[in-house]
Amino acid sequence: MARPVAENLLPGVLAGKPLRPVIIDGNREIRRARTRAGLRDLFDLTTLLLVDYLFASWPHTHVPFLTRHDSLVILVSANFLFVAWALIARNLPRWRAQRIATTWSSSERTRFDQAARQQRSR
């Protein structure tokens, strides 16, 4: 059986070297994304605290068809769920990356750890 030619398998692939190396530095985009996420979390937390303040400052405030005590339980549950969601949303990607990094060689793992330390120090 004849061996398939590379051009037939991968259209657009040249046999020679690429013309120039592609360099991507995503540090600026990462900083912008982290800033946006931090601002979004700050806005969400401020909104949550304002709702808590309004609820606490008016003694007759309650969810319709529920007592004040049941409404407070729902409010505390919503606060807990928001804090849990915010923590998981920020930490789960890091935990998954660390779990995947355990399959890498020691040199790749060292490079990943150094890059993570540099990002945290900025």
Secondary structure as GFF3:
##gff-version 3
##sequence-region A 1 122
A	DSSP	alpha_helix	6	9	.	.	.	ID=ss1
A	DSSP	alpha_helix	27	57	.	.	.	ID=ss2
A	DSSP	alpha_helix	68	101	.	.	.	ID=ss3
A	DSSP	alpha_helix	106	121	.	.	.	ID=ss4
###
